[in-house]
Amino acid sequence: MVPFFSYINPQKQLAAEEKLSELATNEKMRILVKENKQLKAQLGFIPEKANLIPVRVLWSSGTHYTITFDLPEKNTYTVIGSPVIHKDILVGTILRASGDVAVLQQVSDASFEHKGITDRGIKGIIKGGFGQEVVFEAPVDTSIKNGDRLFAIDEKKGWRFLVGTVQNVDAAKNLPTQTARITYFASTVPSHLLFVAL
């Protein structure tokens, strides 16, 4: 009987191992890119070119803060309406300003209104309510769900700031909108860590 010998070419084996390693690396990258997209969808978005200026709180009264900040020497910015944020969470917007002093209106203020969108793409209006409440109103034919993340959006600048999550939804079929109560994240934000985005 003649012994059977199998000859394995070391170069072919090395090439096969490298190809296998490359395929595994590509699969890992694909998974990481997918996870990264999912995580980005859960966060707010501030473009790198945005100017973030630190804010100092001088005084607070209910849902309004009197704040001060140092504007760049060549101030070409419109401050009124600018968002005030903590990380990527919207705290409120500038209501009035004079020089480097301004009044911040929190999202939970009864007269606050801003465009919003959920993480599932449902657009509506974010409104402050009485008693530090925040609500989101959207057309009644949309499907807002408990746990949806809510973002304030500035379509012109491409900004998206996290506001909170949907706590419960009241949908009366005889009304054109449904109202979702929001767990507002910025209610516990430390006032010394705020920035105005210009």
N, C-alpha and C positions, 0 to 999 in steps of 0.2 A: 504494500500500500504506500502511495506517495503522500507525504505530509502536505497539508494545505496551508500555505502561507499567504497571509494577506498583507500586502505592502501599502502602507498609508504614507502618502506624500506629505512631509512636514509643512511644506509651503501651502498646500491646499488646506490642511487642517488649520493652520494659523489664519489663513484668509477666511475660512468658515467661522472661526471663533470671533474674529474681528467683525464680521458681518452680523453675527448674532449679538455681539455687544452693542453695535451701532443700532440695531433694531430695538434692543431693550432701552437704550438711551433715548431714542426717538419716542418710544411709547411713554417713558417717564416724563419727557418734555411736554408731550401732548396732554397728559393728565395734569401737569402743573399749570399749563396755560389755561386749561378749562377751570381748574380750581381758582386761579387768579381772577378770571372773568367773574366767577361767582362771588368771590370776596369783594371785588370792586363794586359789584352791583349792590352790595349791602352797605357800602360806605358812601359818604358824600364825596363830591369832587370839586377841588379847587385847582384851576390851572396854575402851572408853575409861574406864569408871568403875572399873576395877581400880586398886588402890593398888600401885604398884611402889616398893619400898623398896630403896635400894642396900645391898649386902652387902660386908662386908670379910672376907677370908679371914685367919684367925689362924694356922691350921696345917692341913696336909693329910697324910693317911696313906692311901695306896692309893686306895680309892674313897670315902673319907669326908673331909669338910672340916669343921673347926671354924670357924664363922663368927659374926660379930656384925653387928647392924644396929640402927638407932634406930627403935623402934616409936613411933607417935603417942602423945601423952600419955594420951588416953582409949582405951586398948587394949581393943577388943572383938573382936579377931581371934583365931581359932584358928590358931596358927602350925604345929603339928605336922601334917604331910601337905601343907603348902603347897608349891607348885612354886618352884624356883629356876631362873631362866632367864637366857639371854644372847640379847638381841634376841627372837626368837620360838622359840629352840631350848631345849628342856628339858635342863637339866644334871642335875637330880635333885630330890628332895623333902626337906623337913625331917623328920628321923627323931626327934630329941629336942630339947627346948628348955627353957631356964631363964632367965627374964628376957630380956635382949637377946643371949644367947649360944645358939647352936644347933649341932646336928650335921647336916650335909647328906649324904644318901646319894645317890651318883651312880647314874644309870640302869644303868651297867655293873656295879654291885655284885651279887654272887651272890644276895642275898636281896631284890632290888628286884622289885616287881610293880606294874603299872599297866594300866588299860584303854587300848586303842589302837585306831586305825582307819587304814586305808590311804586314799590319795587316791581310790580307786575304791569306797570304802564298806565294805570288809571289816573286820569287828570281831573283836577277839581280845585277848590279853593280852601286854603287853611284859614281858619278864623279863631281868634281868641274868644273866650267866653267869660261869663261871670264866675267868680270863685276860682280863679287860676285854671280854668278849663281850656282845653284846646280841642277843636273839632275840625273835621275834614268833610266838606260837602262835595258830592259828585253826582252825576246824573243817575237817576233811579235804575236805569237799565244796565248799569255796570255792576260788577261783582267784587265788592270790597269784602275782604275776609279778615277775621281776627288774626293778629300776628303780622299782617302786612306792614312793611316799613314805609314810613312817609317821609318824603323829601320836599323841601322848599326849592323851587327852581327859578333861575334867572336865565331864560332862553337866549337873551341878547348876549350875555357874557359867557354862557355855557356852564354856569355854576349850578351845583346841586348840594344842598346842605341837609343833613339829617335832622328831622324834627322829633320823631318818636315812632311808636308802633300803634296799630289799631287795637283798641281795647274791646269795643263792641260796636255794632252797627244797628242803627234805627232806620228801617226802610218802610215808609208808609207809601203804599202803592198809589195813593191819590195825590201825592206831591211830586214835583218834577225832580227833586233831589233827595238823596239819602244822606244821613249824617252819621259819621263815624267818630266816636270818642277816642281821643289819642292819649296814650301815656307819653307825656312830654319829657324828653330827656334833659333839657337844659334847666329844669326846675332845681337841680342840685349842682349846677356848675359853679365852681369857685369864681367869684367876681374879679379876682386878681389875675386870671389867666385868659382874658378876652382880647380879641383882635378885631379891628374893623378891616373889611376887605374892600379895597378900592380898585 
